[in-house]
Amino acid sequence: MPKIRTNKTAAKRFKVTGSGKLRRRKARATHLRRRKSKRAKRELASDVPVSDADQKRIRRILQLGKR
């Protein structure tokens, strides 16, 4: 039986917190930065939790199971 592999693309984009929640980076943070205000850049720099609708799918891709 072949080994189950983690999707490395997804592994680079999502982090698992100590309590098992998934976090992701915000979109539009790196492109055309000079026209964004300091406040907008600061807010885009923070991580946000993954929505509940996407949790199950991302956990399956990352081979996390039910943590």
ABEGO torsion letter per residue (X at the ends): XBBBBBBAAAAAABBBBAAGBBBBBBBGAABGAAABBAAAAAAAABBBBBBAAAAAAAAAAAGAEBX
